[in-house]
Amino acid sequence: MKSDVLLDAKGLACPMPIVKTKKAMTNLDGGQVLEVHATDKGSKADLQAWAESTGHQYLGTLEQDGVLKHYLRKSSNDEAIERKHPYVISNEGLQEKLRANEATIIVDVREEAEFAFNHIPTAISIPLGELENHLHELDKEAELYIVCRTGSRSDFAAQKLAASGFEKVLNVVPGMSTWTGHTDKKI
């Protein structure tokens, strides 16, 4: 597959592949293709979500010898503006609801391995890349709290849910990277 620029993000964990991709994109002309090599399995969902939220085009990912080769096309706009889901709740706000035993539906959109090692006890695991296949399992009338590691994937997931007719969707920020409440392990 042809690309205009190659970015080596092997060995880097979230959020660094996104940070480096964002910086590399600023040096591309509209329509040029960036090839990002990464070893972080979560980078596929992260880059896909980032590209869509900024107006860039996620072309796809190929895996070869343990390296994920992501292809993204820069939008033809001079500056792509990141969209943000307008409704958020802080980690502390969600913790208060949990302490008060309020009915909460928490959807964790991190990868399965991330969830297995550390998650909010009542959270449902639906990795971002699988969200569209599980929409029918969620109640459109319920208030949904969407969480990921840093708030980026959950922002994208919240946007997707809102676009699919879910009206009570809150992005939990900053997410599990600074969560101080009780957690469980699945393993």
Protein Blocks (a to p, Z undefined) as FASTA:
>chain_A
ZZfbdcdfehiacfklmmmmmmmmmmpcehiacddddfbfklmmmmmmmmmmnopacfbd
cdeehiacddddddfbfbdcddddfbdcdfklmmmmmmnopacddddfbdfklmmmoccf
kbccddfklmmmmmmmpcfkbccddddfkommmmmmmmmmmmnopabdcdddebjmlccb
dcddfZZ
